[in-house]
């Protein structure tokens, strides 16, 4: 015979009462009532009702999420190789505009400027401008190649299982004079958060070649300015 529903002492041993619904223990509980002293010595003592209810069993819960997800709200880091061939080609593409400085015939420009009053000098200047335009187009082509390589790098990272890698569209900042800095830095930061290996080596290599490129360009510009003043001083001496 089953025990009728009602409040009974909590089987867990606490000084509280738990509701028995006639079939099982529920989550409802309350403080145990304080027993009152008997009104007369002859009154029978209070006896708790007898019951043979089953032991209280805690309700099962779903498994808790991983500690990493609970702490950061992000998926666990993935173990993949983040060094794609495309990111290295993108770094090479960022170096090519520095090389175009050496493709411009600056001596021809100086010669044409010093003979600017002659008819032949005007023709030489037009040819120099056309060659310079061609070199500029090569520089723009290198920046376009860097954008394409960034897209291929982003696509390859997704194929390898990197969740939401840094978007390749940020590489368009190279057309605004920002170079590849936005994509390279953003890529490294996102990969650091979402992969075990991270993405620092390409960033450090890009920083190194960029610093060297600017150093060479500055040294070359200083030498060119010195050459210009020397030629001018010789022409008007």
RABELTA-V415796 format. One record per run of one state. SS is the DSSP state (H for helix, E for strand, - for the rest). FROM is the first residue (numbers start at 1). LEN is the number of residues. If there is no record, write none. Layout:
ss=SS from=FROM len=LEN
ss=SS from=FROM len=LEN
//
This chain:
ss=- from=1 len=5
ss=E from=6 len=4
ss=- from=10 len=6
ss=E from=16 len=5
ss=- from=21 len=4
ss=E from=25 len=7
ss=- from=32 len=35
ss=H from=67 len=6
ss=- from=73 len=5
ss=E from=78 len=1
ss=- from=79 len=6
ss=H from=85 len=19
ss=- from=104 len=2
ss=H from=106 len=9
ss=- from=115 len=4
ss=H from=119 len=41
ss=- from=160 len=8
ss=H from=168 len=9
ss=- from=177 len=4
ss=H from=181 len=14
ss=E from=195 len=1
ss=- from=196 len=4
ss=H from=200 len=36
ss=- from=236 len=2
//
